[in-house]
Amino acid sequence: MSQKLKAGILGGTGMVGQRFIALLENHPWFEVTTVAASPRSAGKRYEDAIGGRWKMDTPMPEAVKDIVVMNVNEVEAVASKVDFVFSAVDMSKDEIKAIEDAYAKTETPVVSNNSAHRWTPDVPMVIPELNPEHMEVIKFQKKRLGTERGFVAVKPNCSIQAYAPALTAWKEFEPYEVVATTYQAISGAGKTFQDWPEMEGNIIPYIGGEEEKSEKEPLRIWGEIEDGVIVPAESPVITCQCVRVPVLNGHTAAVFVKFRKKPTKEQLVEKLRSFKGVPQELHLPSAPGQFIQYLEEDDRPQVTEDVNYENGMGISVGRLREDTVYDWKFIGLSHNTVRGAAGGAILCAELLKAQGYISAK
Ligand SMILES: NC(=O)c1ccc[n+]([C@@H]2O[C@H](COP(=O)([O-])OP(=O)(O)OC[C@H]3O[C@@H](n4cnc5c(N)ncnc54)[C@H](OP(=O)(O)O)[C@@H]3O)[C@@H](O)[C@H]2O)c1
């Protein structure tokens, strides 16, 4: 019998849900045993529920084709089949909060890709290399929910992953003012070029809600637990513009930084290359061996060359140069649906298993 933990995917028929299913194929610790989606898909075989909607560039894993999709709203029934769930449903924020809390209250840990709980004070929002210690807030959340093992943990927005890791690696130089512009791929909106032909050769200077997330979420990542809640950091201040560009996968960011202790380029590059986190120390299955690569070539990082660095779990940084207004500027790149969505959530679940928060029921 399989010793793997039984994972359910809430919203498993959607774009992010499909990415979870593709990334979890042959996962050493987790096995997708259950898929849940809207009542439209419930009762159908997974392959039939997907129909022509499979958006991954790898084939649908054989193991999921015959799974009968369940209704996300039948919480007890879904929860009884799994050890924990990943959440990628597309509902209103209030509905997502309610459904994720309902799963937690059935003693089913929820690792969510959604933004609904990102500002719930006792819900950890984690990039495992940057703030693994925030999982400690779970004990306070469990007290609030009245649970023994059920809780919600989330990962942050995809846009911040192209610059928050570098700024964290440079913490000792005290960055205090950051200006970022993100160039975001269409898969971040759950789309391909077939779904969104208007994006070919186009740029759209607006992504609803994205600028606020890009400015505020890094501060919560750099925050500390005080009195059972996560209190966001106050510095550096970040201002951000988010632009949709005709790229399928990969969010790029152009970033300017002022430091209180201005470092040399050699110091900045050395800090990026030597940056390691708990996932690397614990050799978590999805952890990139090298979290951040620094590329010396003037024309890197490029989406087509670098988006899949470390299977889409690594961050690429380049073009670090002195600026006339700010101290330093650079370009960052990360894979928005791997590191920025499903892959980042899977790494969170691996960390939670390693820390003892997720186990067999
Ligand atoms: N795409 C990204 O890169 C990305 C990145 C970060 C965060 N997100 C967030 O992740 C979530 C999923 O995004 P997505 O792009 O994967 O969306 P999607 O492709 O539209 O998939 C939505 C999923 O939710 C289910 N669903 C929709 N309405 C429902 C309802 N009323 N009750 C129960 N289930 C329902 C769908 O089931 P059916 O197939 O049965 O309709 C499907 O499984 C969203 O909250 C999105 O904001 C997406």
The ligand as a Tripos MOL2 file, in Angstrom:
@<TRIPOS>MOLECULE
LIG
   48    52     1     0     0
SMALL
NO_CHARGES

@<TRIPOS>ATOM
      1 N1         -3.7040   31.3680  -13.1350 N.am      1 LIG1
      2 C1         -2.7310   31.7510  -12.3070 C.2       1 LIG1
      3 O1         -1.5370   31.7880  -12.6460 O.2       1 LIG1
      4 C2         -3.0530   32.1410  -10.9000 C.ar      1 LIG1
      5 C3         -2.0110   32.5870  -10.0980 C.ar      1 LIG1
      6 C4         -2.2700   32.8950   -8.7650 C.ar      1 LIG1
      7 C5         -3.5510   32.7700   -8.2780 C.ar      1 LIG1
      8 N2         -4.5660   32.3490   -9.0820 N.ar      1 LIG1
      9 C6         -5.8710   32.1780   -8.4490 C.3       1 LIG1
     10 O2         -6.1370   30.7640   -8.3680 O.3       1 LIG1
     11 C7         -7.5270   30.5140   -8.5040 C.3       1 LIG1
     12 C8         -7.7580   29.5790   -9.6710 C.3       1 LIG1
     13 O3         -7.3040   30.2120  -10.8500 O.3       1 LIG1
     14 P1         -7.3960   29.4920  -12.2600 P.3       1 LIG1
     15 O4         -6.6990   30.3880  -13.2110 O.co2     1 LIG1
     16 O5         -6.9250   28.0880  -12.1240 O.co2     1 LIG1
     17 O6         -8.9970   29.5270  -12.5080 O.3       1 LIG1
     18 P2         -9.8600   28.6270  -13.5030 P.3       1 LIG1
     19 O7         -9.0080   28.0450  -14.5660 O.co2     1 LIG1
     20 O8        -11.0210   29.4490  -13.8720 O.co2     1 LIG1
     21 O9        -10.3410   27.4050  -12.5550 O.3       1 LIG1
     22 C9        -11.2650   27.5960  -11.5510 C.3       1 LIG1
     23 C10       -11.5660   26.3050  -10.7960 C.3       1 LIG1
     24 O10       -12.5370   26.6310   -9.7930 O.3       1 LIG1
     25 C11       -13.7250   25.8500  -10.0260 C.3       1 LIG1
     26 N3        -14.8970   26.6890   -9.7610 N.ar      1 LIG1
     27 C12       -15.3000   27.7820  -10.4390 C.ar      1 LIG1
     28 N4        -16.4500   28.2530   -9.9070 N.ar      1 LIG1
     29 C13       -16.7730   27.4240   -8.8790 C.ar      1 LIG1
     30 C14       -17.8490   27.3730   -7.9530 C.ar      1 LIG1
     31 N5        -18.8280   28.2670   -7.9700 N.pl3     1 LIG1
     32 N6        -17.8510   26.3830   -7.0370 N.ar      1 LIG1
     33 C15       -16.8600   25.4720   -6.9880 C.ar      1 LIG1
     34 N7        -15.8110   25.4680   -7.8460 N.ar      1 LIG1
     35 C16       -15.7750   26.4370   -8.7800 C.ar      1 LIG1
     36 C17       -13.6650   25.4320  -11.4820 C.3       1 LIG1
     37 O11       -14.4410   24.2620  -11.6540 O.3       1 LIG1
     38 P3        -15.1550   23.9120  -13.0760 P.3       1 LIG1
     39 O12       -14.0720   23.4580  -13.9980 O.co2     1 LIG1
     40 O13       -16.0900   22.8350  -12.7180 O.co2     1 LIG1
     41 O14       -15.8140   25.1730  -13.5470 O.co2     1 LIG1
     42 C18       -12.1640   25.2090  -11.6480 C.3       1 LIG1
     43 O15       -11.8150   23.9500  -11.1080 O.3       1 LIG1
     44 C19        -8.1970   31.8850   -8.6730 C.3       1 LIG1
     45 O16        -8.6570   32.3310   -7.4200 O.3       1 LIG1
     46 C20        -7.0650   32.7610   -9.1970 C.3       1 LIG1
     47 O17        -7.2620   34.1090   -8.8460 O.3       1 LIG1
     48 C21        -4.3400   32.0220  -10.3790 C.ar      1 LIG1
@<TRIPOS>BOND
     1     1     2 1
     2     2     3 2
     3     2     4 1
     4     4     5 ar
     5     4    48 ar
     6     5     6 ar
     7     6     7 ar
     8     7     8 ar
     9     8     9 1
    10     8    48 ar
    11     9    10 1
    12     9    46 1
    13    10    11 1
    14    11    12 1
    15    11    44 1
    16    12    13 1
    17    13    14 1
    18    14    15 2
    19    14    16 1
    20    14    17 1
    21    17    18 1
    22    18    19 2
    23    18    20 1
    24    18    21 1
    25    21    22 1
    26    22    23 1
    27    23    24 1
    28    23    42 1
    29    24    25 1
    30    25    26 1
    31    25    36 1
    32    26    27 ar
    33    26    35 ar
    34    27    28 ar
    35    28    29 ar
    36    29    30 ar
    37    29    35 ar
    38    30    31 1
    39    30    32 ar
    40    32    33 ar
    41    33    34 ar
    42    34    35 ar
    43    36    37 1
    44    36    42 1
    45    37    38 1
    46    38    39 2
    47    38    40 1
    48    38    41 1
    49    42    43 1
    50    44    45 1
    51    44    46 1
    52    46    47 1
@<TRIPOS>SUBSTRUCTURE
     1 LIG1         1 GROUP 0 **** ****
